[in-house]
Amino acid sequence: MKTTSLTLLLVLGALTATAQENRNYVPIQVEAKPWVSGNPNTEWRMYETRIVKNLTGFTPAGSVKLNGYGSITDAPEKATGYFRTAYINGRWWVIDPEGNRNIQVTINSLRPGGSERNVHYLKEKYKTKESWLSATVDSLQKFGFNGAGSWSENEMIIKNNEKTGHRFSYTPNLNFMSSYGKKRGGTYQLPGNIGYPNQTIFAFDPEFEKFCDEHARQLIPYKNDPNLFGVFSDNELPIGLKNLEGYLSLENKQDPGYLAAAAWLKARRKTESEITDADRADFAGYVTETYYRIVSSAIKKYLPNHLFLGSRLHGGAKNIIPVIKAAGKYCDIVSLNYYGVWTPEKNRMQQWAMYAGKPFMITEFYTKAMDAGLANTTGAGFTVKTQADKAAAYQHFCLELLESRSCVGWHFFKYQDNDPTAKGVDPSNIDSNKGIVNNEYDYYPALMKGMKELHDNRYRIIEHFDRLKPGNDWKLVWSDEFDYTGLPNSAKWTYDTRGNSYGWGNNELQWYTIANEKNTYVSNGTLKITAWKEPTSGKNYSSGRLMTKYKGDWLYGRIEVRAKVPKGSGTWPAIWMLSTENEYGNWPKSGEIDIMEHIGSSPDTVFSTTHTSWYNHTKKTQKKGIIRDSTLTTAFHTYTLEWDREQYKVFYDDQLMFTYKNDGDGWESWPYNRPFHLILNLAIGGNLGGKKGVDDSLFPQTFEVDYVRVYQREKDTYRNKIE
């Protein structure tokens, strides 16, 4: 069925060759095994790894001159006496209290372990905790660390800074939700974080807001401390796609969380049976925004000049666009705990920056090495063979963060290894080499050498990366070849049903179903979207409408769809795009790109249309292009959108069908400077499709799609801010 599969293979081969030719490093191979929840016996394999000394055209050197905050001082900005962020020449930075550009390099859990062995060796080597802290800060700064993250000895750091004149930053975690939950009741300990009823937080409790105000008062003594980098509100809250059903299934139907979820769903004109992944994502964003609005207000009331860093998003939460957007609305820096990848994902980091509109920090990650003599069976993170491998993994991970232009630092987890003899510890911290020191407080020389090399060169590496020019060739970034059998791939598609109850504003006659093989099914190399003449939820027809929202969202690119449209009066298939965020308002303000529409009563015609605030059919000002071809309903044809910041073009089998230009007059005519997602659907009837009625004798009708491919230029994959 794939008539262009050979072409695709050739394109992919060329792209791979180009990537290898343009790669800005000479890779090494590191043997490692990934952490997979519930599977401690994953296989060892080789991972391509980038290290400092193997960057093409870069020579490692000693550290450039830094100030006490670990900042570069060559181009000072405005000094405020506190840490802040700034977007300068396409890159996000932390600006330190003296006005200098900074990348935070921080160690989590800067505190001595509590096991008998830890206590013995601390006393033997340092005598007192105060002496340990002072010596440790000295050594950490020599290794290039400039602060402490969550679960650290903050009060001791403050006193040590006062005594020594150090500017070692600290970052407390206030645990708003977990502290409120402890007082309210219903929480419990999970490995690595706190559990909640049905994994639903208490953000909708009326008492939560008052609690947060009282809880935040503890910040008052720190409000004038320039060494306070910022604060976290919580750690790894259970925010995700299960929240909506989680709240709705709470036993107490008077629970504020249940009432909030029920009201939200009712306002969306949906029942529980109609919930889709897009609804779940939007509701997770609603939970996030409610929580962040409350905690940020409390924090800023008592700490107006310092950074709010969020709640260390983790797991699925960090991949949900409405969650990231809500975080960006209230956080100064979005904090994320990032596991499960050897290499940070470029597209993921781009999404964090673009949708948040803020920089991000990776606030927890680590790798475990087998030569530390620990079993390494608990906790996340990759496992490697040696400390030298651990250093290489660290450099590889952090180089990708520096290259992103949106990451302003990281918190490595953690200072000291787990001690298997310790009692009463978190279940995720039992027997693993997570630390930079062992249980006798000895640093790992090979690891520290690699960390110091990266830290000493981080600003020169940034300059090196920023000089590199991204390529201009198209690169395949997303596709579905429909080379499987069954329902459409749920990792790429969700069902769009929100307008079922009101005919989508077009008086359409169909009811779009969810995960119904009669309406959306993949077989023999194609996706079939099929409409049936049958009573469905009060409508006379059933059909399918798929979208990539939150699973495929792009700002600029080449979107290519090969499809065959049905023949029959009343059918209305379409390939089109809508704004993922509706930044400028509801339709048509945020824009619509119709790549292809076809009306069954005009079988030889397809058209492409733009819809904006100024140009749309309700004002009779729409702009469109038309192609006529007698084979539209009997053969597959390729519909392509090429879109950049200046214009977009639509092609039919490589023939230009329509061009729409950015006139520079703002969002009313050009709302296409925000991410959009793709929609494939087959409508029946409606204001446009049903102008000449519906021929019921021809059902079922099928809109067939051979493939969907999305390409972007490298310069767009590095875009980190919507402007």
N, C-alpha and C positions, 0 to 999 in steps of 0.2 A: 504493500500500500504506500510505503514511503517513497514517492517518486523522486525525491531529492536527497535520499539518504547518502548517496555517494558524495554529493556536493557538500553535505554537512560534514562528512568524515574528512573531506579535503580541507574545509574551513577550520575544523577543530585541529587538524594536524598543523595547519599554518599558524593558528593561534598559539599552539603549544611550542612550535619552533620559535615564534616571535618572542614568547615569554621567556624561553631559555636564553635567547640572544640578548634580550633586554634586562635580564635579571641583574640586580645590582650587588650580587654577592656570589662567592664560590661556596657551595654548600658542603657541609660535613654530614656524616650519618651518625645518629645517636640511637642506641638500642633502648627501647622503653616499652612499657605496657600501660595501657590506659586504665583509669578507674571507671568501672561501670557499676552502678548501684545494684546490689544483689548478686554480683558476679565477681568474686575475688580472684578468679583464676583466668583472667584474660591473657591472651598470648603476647609474648614478646615480639616486637617487630622493629624495623629500622625507620627512623623519622629524619627527613631532610631538615637540617638545622642551620641557621644563620648565626654567626658569631662576629664579634667586633673586628678581630684581626683579619677576617675574610671578606669584609666589605670592599667591593671593587672601588678603587680610587680613594680609599681612606686609609690613613696611617695612624694607628693609636698613639697617643702621646700622654704626657702628664696632664693633670687637671689644669684647666684655665683658672685664673684667679677668681675665687669666690668669696662672698662675704660670710658673715656668721650664720646666715640662714641657708647657706648652700646655694646662693643665687649668683647669676652672672651679672656683672655691674657695668657692662659696656654701653648700655642704652637705657638709662633710667626713665621710668614713668613717674607719675604723680605719687608721692608718698602720702599714705593716710594713717600710718601707725598701726595698721592691721593688714592681714592677708586679704586679698581680693582676686578677682580674675579679670582678664582683658583679652580681647580678640585683636591681634596685631598681625597685619600682612598675611592673612590666611591661616593663622595658627592661634590656638588658645594657649594662654599662659596663666600661671599663678603670678601675681605681683606681691612681693613681700612687703612688710611694714615700711621698709625704706624706699620702696618704689622700684625694686629690681625684679627682673624676670626670673622665675623659679620653676623648677620641676620637682615636685615632692617625692622623695625617696624615703619610705617609712617602714618601720618594722612593727608588726603586730605583737601583742602580748609581751611587751617589754616588762617582764616581772619574773622573779625567781620562782622556780617550781616549788611545790609544797611537799614533795615526798621526803622521806627520811634521808635518802641519798642526796637530794638537792640541798636540804638544810645543812647536812654535814659538810658538803664541799663549798658551799657559800661561806660558811664560818671559817673553814680552813684557808680559803684563798683570799677572802675579803674582810673577814672579821664581822662586819656589820652590813646591813642592807644598804645603808647610806653610802658606805665605801664602795660596795658593789655597783650601785647606780652611777656614782661619779666616774669610776673607772670604765664602766661599760659605755656611758655616753661619750667619753673621750675616744674609746676605740671605735665606736660606731661612726663617729664623725670622721675619723681617719679612713674608714672604709667607704665613706661617701653617703652615709645615711644622715638625714637632717631632721628626723622626727620619729615620734612613737604613735602607733595607731591604737585601735580598740584594745581594751583589757590591759592597759599599762599602768605603771605606778605614777599616775599623774601628779599627785601631791608631792612626791619625792622629786619628780622632774622640775616642778615649779621651784622648790627650795634649792635644788642644785643649780638651776639657772640664776637664781638670785645670788647664790654664794660664789659661783664661778664666773658669771657674766656670759655663760653660754646662751645661745638662742635656739636651743633644741625645742622643736615644736611638740605639741601634744594634742590629742584628738579624742576627747571623751565620748562615750556612748551612753546616752541618758536612759535608754530602755523605757520609753514612755508606755508603749502598749503592753509589754510584758509585765511592767510594774503595776499598771492598772489591772491587768488580768489576775495578777497575784492577789490584789486587794479584792477584786470582784468575785474571783473564783472561776474554775473551769479550765485553767491552763495546766499543762503538763510538760515534762521534759522529753524532747526528742533528740536524737544524735545531732549535735551542732546547733540546735535552736529550740524555741519554745513551741509547743503544740496548742491549738485552740479548738473549741467545739466545731466539728465538721471543717476544721481548718479555715474558720472565718473569724477575722479579727473584730474587735468591739468598736469600730470606728463610728458606728451610728448610735451608740449609747449617748443619751443626753448628758450623762455624768462625766463622759470622757473629756469633754472640753474643759470643765472646771478642774478636773484632776490634772490635766496638762499644765494649766496656769500655775497651780500650786507646785507641781513637780519641777517646773522650769525655774522656780525661784532659787534653786541651788546654784544657778549660773551667775547670780549677782556678784559674788566675790571675784569672778574671772573677767568681768566685762571690760576691764582696762588693760588686760594682759596681752601684749602684742605677740607673745609666743604661743598663745592659744590659736591653733590653725583654724579650727572649726569644730562643729559637733555633729555627731550622728544621733538620730532620734530613736533608732532600734536596729536590730540585726535580723536579716533574713525572715521577714514576715511572710506568711503563707498567702501571697497574692498571686492569683493565676486564673486559668480558664475554668477551674472547678468552683470558683467563688459563687457564681450566680445560683447554681443548683445547691451548693452548700448552704447558703442562707435560706433558700426556699425549702430545704428539707429539715431545718431546725424544728425540734419537737414543739417548742413554745411558740405558738403563732402570734403571741404578743411581744416577742423579742424584737427590739428595735431593728436588728439586722434583717429579720424576716420581713418586717413591715416595709423597710426601705427597698428590699429586693422586689417584693410584690408590687409596690407602687411604681418602681422603675420599669418593670416588665409591662404593667398595664399602660403606662404612658407610651410605651413603644408599640402598643396595639398588638401584643402577642400573648399567646398562651405558652405554658411550659413545653408543650409538644412541638412548638414552632421555634424553639431556641436553636440558634446556630452558633458556630465558632465566632462569627463576627459579633454576635450579641454578647457572648461570653467575654470577648476581649474588651468590648466597650464597657461592660459592667465592671471588669477588673480595673479599668481606668477610672471609673466612677468611685470605686472603693479607694483607690490610690489617692485621687484628688481630695476626697473627703478627709482621709487621714492626714495627708500632707498639709492641707489648709489649716487644720486644727493645730498640729504640732509646730508648724513653722510660725504661726501667729504667736504661740506661747514662747518659742525660742527667741524670736526677734524682739519681743516685748522686753526681755531681760538681757538680751545679747544683741543689740541692734547693729553692731559694727563687724561682727564675725560671720564666718561662712556657715551656712546650713548645708550639710552634706547628705541628707536623706537617710535612708534606712538600709543601705547595703542590699540592693535588689539582687536576687539570686534565682537559679533554676529557670523555670519558664517565664517568670515575671520579667526578666531582663530582655525577653524576646517579644514582648507584647507592646505594640506601638502606642495604644492609648495609655498604658502604664508609664512608658518613657515620656510621653508628652505631658502627662500630669506631673511627673517628677520634675521636669524642666520648668514647669510653671511656678514651682515653689522652692526648689533647691538651687543653691548657687553653683554647686557641682553635683552631678549625679554619680552616686557611688554604686559600684557593682562588684559582686563576688563572682569570679569567672573561673569555672572548672570545665573539664570535659574536652578541651581542645589543646592540641600541641601548639598550634599557631592561632593567635587571635584573628577572628574573621573580619576581613576588611569591610564587607557589606554590613555586618552587625555593628561595627564601630561607627560606620557612616550613619546608620539609622539612629544610634544613640545621640550623636551630635546634631543631626539634622532635625529630628523630631523634638528633642529637648530644647534645642536652641542654646544649649549650655555645654561646657566641657564635661568630661567624665574622668573618674579615677577608678582604677581597679583596686579594690580595697581588701581583696583576699585571693591569693593563689599560692601554690607551692608545688614542688616536686620532691619525691622521697627517694633516697639512695640506699641501696642494699649494703654498702660497705660500712654503714654506721653500726651494724650489729643488731638492728631491730627488725622485727617481723614485717612491719609495714602493711598490716592487714586492715587498719582502720583509717578513716578519713578519705577525702577525695584526693585528687592530684595524681599525675603520672608517677610511675616508679621507674627509676633508672638504676644502672649498675654501680656507679661511683660518684663521688663528690665532684669530680671534674665534669662528669656528664650532667650533674645537677647544675653546675655553673653554666655549661653550654645551654641547657634548657632555659635557665633564667635569662641569659643574654638574648636568646632567640625570642622569647616571649616579650621581653621589654623593648627590643628593637622594633617589633611590630607596633607596639604602643606608641613609641616615639615617632614612627613614620606616619601614624594616623593624623597627626596635626590637631587632634582633639583631646588627647589624653594629657592631663596635667600632672600625672604622677601615679604612684602605686604604693600599696601597703603589702609587704610580703608576710606571709603567715608561716612561721612565726619565729620568736627569738630562741626558744629552747625546745629540744626534742621532747616527745612524750616519754614518760618514765613508766614502764610496765608494772613497776612495784607500787606506784601511787594508788591511793584509795579515794573512792568517791569522785572520780573525775568524769567529765562528759564522755559518753560512749564513743564519740568520734575521735577522741584524743587519748588513746590507750597505749599504742606500741609503735608509733611511726616517727621516722626521721624527717620531721617537718622543720626543724630549727636550723639556725646557723651556729648554735653551740650545742654540745652534748650535755648529758646530765651531770657532768663534772665541770661545766662552764668553760670547756675548751672549744675554741673556734675550729671549724674545718678549714684548713689552709687552702686547699684547692678551690673550694667554694668561694671563700672570701677573696681570693685572688681574682677570680672571674667577676664577682660582683663589683669589686673596686675598679677593675678595668672599665666596666660599663659606666659606673657612676662618674669616674673621673673624666670620661670622654662624652658624657651625655649631651652637653651643649654643642660640642663640635660635631657630634653625630647628627643633631638636629639641623645644623647649618648644612651638613653634607646632604641630608635627605631633601632639604628644601631647595637645594640647587638642581636636583634631578628633575628633568622634564617628563611628565607623564606622556604616554603614547596616545596617538589619535586614531588608532585602528579599532574597529568594532570587536568586542570580546563577548562571547556567549556567557551570560550571567544567570539565566533562568530558562528552563524549557520543560515541556511535557510532550514526549513523542507518542504517547498513548500506546506504548508497546507492552501492555499488560491487559489483563481481563478482570472486569469487575467494576465497582464504583470508581469515580474519579479519585485520584490520589489526594487524600485528605491533608497531606502536608503542603499541597499546592493550591487546593481549591476549597472554597466553602460555598454553602448554598445561600443565595440571596432571596429572602422571602419577606422582607419588611413591608413591602407595599401590597401584599396579597389582599389585605382586608379592604383596601380602598382603590383597587384597580390601577395602582401605580400612577395615579393622576392622569391616566390616558384612557380610562374606561376600558381597560383590557379585560378579556373574558376568561383567561386561564388562571389556575391556581398553581403556583410553583411549589413542588414537593421537595422534601428533604431526604436524601439518600434512598431514593426509590429507583430501582434498576429499570423500571419501565420508562422513566423519563430521562435519566442520566446514566449512561453505561458505556464502558470501554470494551471493545472487542475487535479482533482482526485488524488492529493497528489504527483504529479511529475512535474518537469520542462521538457517541450518538446522543443528541438532545432531541427527545421525541415527545411530541404533543399527541394526546389521545382525546377523543370525544367520549367523555365519561364524567358523571357527576363527582365533583371533588370539593369538599368543604364549602358547599354552597355555590360553586361555579360549575359550568358545563364542560370545562376542558381542564386537563392536567398537562403540565409541561415542566421544563427545567430551566433554571437560571443559575449559572456558576460565576463566581468571582474570585479574584486572587487577593482581595482586601486583607491586609495584615499578613499575607503569606507571599505576596509578590507585589511590591509597591516601588515605583521608580520615578526618579526625577531625570528626565531626558533619556533618550535611547532609541533603539530600533526594535519595534514590536512587529513580528511577522507571524501571520496566521494563514494556514492553508485550509480551505473549507469548500464545501458544496452546499448550496442552499436548497430548501425544498420548493416544490412547485404546487401551488394551490392557492386560490383566493382566500384571503383571511390570515395567511401566515405572515409573520413579521420577525425574521431572524436578524440578529445584530452582533457585531463585534465592536465593542466600544470601551471607553475609559471614563472614570469619574475621579474626582479629587478624593484622596483618602481621608483628609482632615476637615474638609469644608471650611477652610481658613477664612474665606471671604463671605461665608453665609450659605444658605440653602440654594438649591437649584434656581436659576442658572448662574448665580453669582460666582460660585467656585469653579465653574467650567465643566464642559462635557466635550469629549472628542469622540465622534462617531467615525470609526475607521471604515465600517461597512454596515449599511442597512439595506434590506431588500424587502419589497412588498410583493406578496404572492400574486396580486392582481396585475402586476407589471413584471412578468417573469424575466424579461430581457434587460432589466435596469438595476444597477446598484448605485448607491450614492454615499458620499462622505460629507458630514456636516459639522460645523462648530457651534457651540452654544455658550454664550457668555452673558454678562449683565447687559451689554449693549447690543449684542447680536444673538437673537434667538427667535424661534418661530412664533412665540406669543406676541412679539412686537413686529413680526413679519420683516425682520431685518437679518434673518439667518443667512449664513454664507455656506455654500456647498459646492461639491464637484460631482459630476455624474458620468458613469460609463455604461455603455450598452453592449451586450454580448449575448448571442442566442444560446450559448452553452452554459450559462450560469447555473442552471438547475440540473445539468447532466454531467458536468465535469468539475473537478477540483480546481480552484484558482487561489492565488496567493495575494493576500491583502497585507500591506506593509505601511506602518507609520514610522517616519524618521523625524525626530523631535529634538530640538535644542533650544537655547535661550532666545534665539533670533526668530525662529519660525518652526512650523511643522509641515511636513509633506506626507500625503497619502498616495500610495501606488497600488495599482491593480495589475498583477503579473508584470511588474517593473515598468508599467506605463503610468505616468503621472496623472492622478485623478484630481488632486486638490492641493492647494497651497494656502496656508494661513500664516500671516506674518505678525510679529510683535511690533505694534506701531509705537511703542514707548509711552503710551498714554495711561498706563497703570492697569490695575487688576480688572477694571470694568471691561476692558477689551482683551487683556492678556492675563488670565488667572493661571496660566500654565507654567508658573515658576514654583509650583509645589508638587509633591509626589502624587502620582495617580496610580490606580489599579485597573486591571482588565476585567471585562464582563463578557460572557458568552451566554446568549439566551435565545429562546424561541417563543415569542409572544403570539397570541391569537387575538384577532380583532383589534379593537382600540381605535383611537381617533385617526391614526394613520393606517394601520394594518387592516382595519375593517371598513374602509370607505366604500368598498364594493361588496360588502358582506363576506360571509364565511361559507365555503363549500364543504359541507359536512361529509360529503360522499367520498372525499379523498383521505380521510384519516385512517390510521395514524400518519403523521407527518414528521420527517426527521431532518434536522440540521446536523450535518456531519463535519467533523473537524479532524484533519489529518495530523496536524501538529501546531504547537505554539512555541515560538522561540523569541527570547528577548536578549538583545545585545546592548552593551554600553561601551562608550569610549573610556579609556583609562582615566582621563581627566575628570570624567563624571563620577567614577567610582571613588575618587579621592575628594570629591566635593563634601565639605564638612559643615556648611552653613547655607541656609536658604536666604538668598539675597535678591 
